[in-house]
């Protein structure tokens, strides 16, 4: 019976060493290009002066929620979002910020400056680098007041890897289990 316990401990240790080694050396990554859309501005005819129209532009927030699961706390995740169109921007807000906006079909229309950004926003200059933490998020798009309804391409990439402190801790525990199990098995196989 002791031999089986020793073998089980050794196998568990070897598996921990393998998985932690893979976590250190392997990265998950992906990339894609998506369309972003600015909501249309509203135009009120200038009264009493013709030609003095009042233009009100909005920010658009995605209807879809991006959920980062709690397991992501064990990973280093780097997200890069970029676009080349001038006069527009992308931001990231907590999903609960949608309560400040009005649902318009598949997106939310938000008053300018009404949403708190955690990354990007009006001051971003064509690129955002974001290290997400677990939670729920939405993407926000906006632009200059002269913009009308339009679409533009947004490129995104991400890389994720196991946090090195966690991987090293698992590696050390795995090595200790492997050595302990091997010693325990060796001592009990002599009896």
N, C-alpha and C positions, 0 to 999 in steps of 0.2 A: 504494500500500500504506500509506503514511504517513497518507493521508486517512482510511482505514478505522480505523487505530489511534486517530487523533484523535477520530473519531466514537464509537468504542467507549468511550474514556475519558470523553468528554462525557456519553454516555448513562448510564454507570455513576455518574457524579457527580450527574446529575439525579435518578436513582432513589434514591440515598442521601439527597439533600436531601428528596425527597418522603417516604420512609419515616421518616426521623428527625423530620420535621415532624409526621407523623401520630402518631408515638410520643409526642411532647410534648403534642399536643392531644387525643388520643383515649384514653379509659379503657374497659377491659373491666369489666363488672360483672354480677352475678347475685344473686338472693335466693331463698329458699325457707323453708318451714316443715316441720320433720320431727318425728316422735315420738321421744322418749327414754324409756327404761324403767329403773326402779330394780330391781335383783334383789330377790327376796323375802328377808326376814329369817328366820332359823331361831329356833325357840322350843323351849327345853328346859324341861320341867315342873320346878317348884321342889320339890326334895327337900332336907331333910325338911319344909320349910314350904310348904304348899299356897298357891298364889297368888303365890309369889315366883319366877315364871318367869324364866329367863335368856334374854334376847333378844340375838341376834348379827346385826348388819346388815353388809352388804357394799357394796363399790363395784362398779359394772358397767362393763366396758370393751368397746368395739365390737370385733366380730370382723373387721370390714372395715378395711383399712388405707388411709389417705389418703396418697398419694405426691405430694410436691412435687418436680417434676423439676429437674435442675440448671440448666436454662435459666432458671428463675425468678430466678436470681441477678441477671439483667439488669433485673428489674422491681421496682417498689414495689408490694407487695401488702398491703392492709389487710383483715382479716377481723373482722367483729363478730358475736358470738353472744349472743343474749339470750333470757330466759325470764321468765315472770311468776309462776310457781308458787312459793310460799314453802316453806322447809324443804328445798329441793333445790339442787343445783349441777351445773355442767358444768366439766370440765377437759380439757386436752389433754396427752397424754404421748407420748413417743417409742414407736414400735411395739414395740421390743424389751422394753419394760416388761411386755408380756403374759407373758413367761416367769415372772413372779412370781405369776401368777394361774392359775386352773383354768378350762379351756374347758367351757362349759355350752351346747352346741348352737351358736347363732349369736352368742354373746357370751362374755366372760370374767368370772368372778366373782373379785373381788380382796378380800383382807383390807384393812380400813381402814388407812390410813397406809402401805400397802406399796408404793405407786406414786409415783414422783416426777413432779410436774406441771411442765410448762414454761410453761403459761398456765392461768389459772382455778383451779379446785379449791375446797376447802371454804370458803375465805375470799372467794370471788367473791360478788358481791351482785347477781345478776340479769343481769350483762353481762360479756363478755370482749372485749377488743380485742387482736388477735394479729397480728403481722407475721411470717409464716412464712418460714423459710429452707429450702433444699432438704433433703429427708429424708423419712422415713416416720413417720407419726403415727397415733394412735388417740384417739378421744374417750372420756372417762370420765364417769360420772354417779354421784352419791351423794346422800345426804340425811340427815336427822335419824334417830336410832336408833328413833324411833317410827314411821317410815315402813314401810309394807308394799308389796308389789308394786303399782306404779302407773306410769302413763304421763303424760307432760306434753309440751306443745308447746315446741319450741325453734326460734327464728327465726335465720337466718343471712344475712349479706350479705357480699359482697366487692367490692373495687375494685382493679384492677391497671392500672398504666401503666409505660411504659418509664422507667427511671431517668434523671433529667434530665442527669446528667453524661455518661452514655453517649449519649443523644440529641444533646446539644450537640456531643460529640466526632464523632459520625457526620455531623452537619450541617456542621461545619467541614471535615472530610475531603471530604465531597461537594461543598462549594463550591470547595475547592481543585482537585479533579479536574475539575469543570465548567469552571472558568476556565482551567486548564492545557490541557485538551482543546480548548477553543475557540481559545485562542491558537495551539496547535500546528496545528490545522486551518486557521486563518486564514493562518499563515505558509506552510504547504505548499500552500494553494490558489493562492497568488500565483505559484508556480513553474511 
